[in-house]
Amino acid sequence: VHIPLDRQSPAPLYQQIASFIRQGIQSGHLAPELRLPSSRSLAKDLGVNRITVEAAYAELESEGLVFSKVGSGTYVLPPSQFSPLPKASPGAPWPLWQQEIQANGPDVNKSPDLRLHEKRHPDPISFASGVGDYHRFPVEDFRKILQSVMRRDGISALEYGEDSGYAPLRATVANVLSSQGLQVGSENILITAGSQQSLALVSQVLLKPGDAVLVEEPTYSGALNLFQALGLKIIGVPVDQRGLQVDSLEKLLQQVHPRLLYTIPNFQNPTGTCMSSPRRLQLISLADRYNLPILEDDYVGDLRYEGHALPSLKSLDPGGRVIYVSTFSKMLMPGLRVGFLAAEGPVYDRLVAYKRVNDLTTSNLIQRALEAYVTVGRYQVHLQRSCQVYRKRRDAMMDEIERLLPEGIQISQPQGGLFIWLRLPEGLRADELLPYAIEEGVAFAPGSNFFLGSEAGSAFMRLNFTAHPPETIHKGIKRLQKAIKRLEAGVNLEHAANGR
Ligand code: PMP
């Protein structure tokens, strides 16, 4: 084959080769089934690298003009009966089914993009996060444990594990829960990829689109997003200093026949409140009378800085009414992606089956490492230290807020967990404050993230007090003070003023 090549041309050689053969095929000079010269011989004839010819053949193959048979060569294909696909190009329309997603799908992510924050300030401080201080992650301990587990268990640590989770980890979790008054056996524990997955599994098993689900209002935005994504009818029940207002529940139960109640009884996200004991008892009794499953999310129950632990709803459950969910994300590290749930009866078996169809199992290696970490007592030590450190940080943030922020701000001291929930004085809105705060170099989670309608949350903000040491908390609250002053004085935002 003689292919004229122009070595001065800006078109790469492989494209010149491909273009010549393409023309030959399209004009019929190169007939279907014809075997093209091997890349080695063509490269030799043309005085080019073999890779250049292979790239030309690959391009023709991606256009459906030739096909290659392993060990045999590259052949001309008969003209296709199908119309050729358009070439990928920027701005080309998506296929129709993708356009339908754009047009119809529920919009599940309503959190503002706080990454802007990082770009606008050289030294940003975020109180917006939903986990503890990542500088406190026991990285070195965990590295050693992982190594020793690999040495101890070898291949078996890298196989798929049991559907319900690594049996010794389930036993360990059951022991820990039993020591807290929640009597369960390992046969009632399912290990999941974090509590978010537990919430998703419970929803899949119990709910179908259009079903009504009761939530505390405000509540964890990840749960709201999940329930929205599943097409559920979400109904909010107000929360006060003693947690979910159980009194207002009975009427709702009669009116809307909800299929599930989702609650965070300990250090509620975002308000930080705990449900009182009488309300816990009342809730269990209502759930029993109205045949209502309860999903109890105990995401930071062990991070208590004072006062007595209250009985979990599950420990008050005479059997089968409550599904209890917890996680190692907040008390240890979120990237492990390990959580667990406790349930019994037919729902437990169904949850195990749904776990399997979702992701087969949670990482066997990480489960084994976690089991070793908890069993040697490291986890408990880490928790105790976290409680000491976080308690000081809570006190520091409470003090700074009272000292620096304007009168009229309302807060109450959480007895544990991660968050201070703050109500701004009359007339100030958290969503309007956020861009000023970001400009000053401090971020928070605006209240609207946690309510069903964004207006309801406009006066509130959630501050994570665990993420930074007291000096940084001081700096951050000072920045917030400045942002509030600028908002109150009606100063223009810099980026708005500059037209950025
Ligand atoms: N529940 C609550 C109340 C949370 O705050 C979070 C994390 N922000 C989760 C569940 C999910 O956590 P994970 O999946 O990491 O366990």
Residues whose N, C-alpha, C, O or C-beta is under 5 A from the ligand:
A	BS01	PMP	G130 A193 G194 S195 Q196 Q197 Y220 N269 D297 Y299 T327 S329 P334 G339
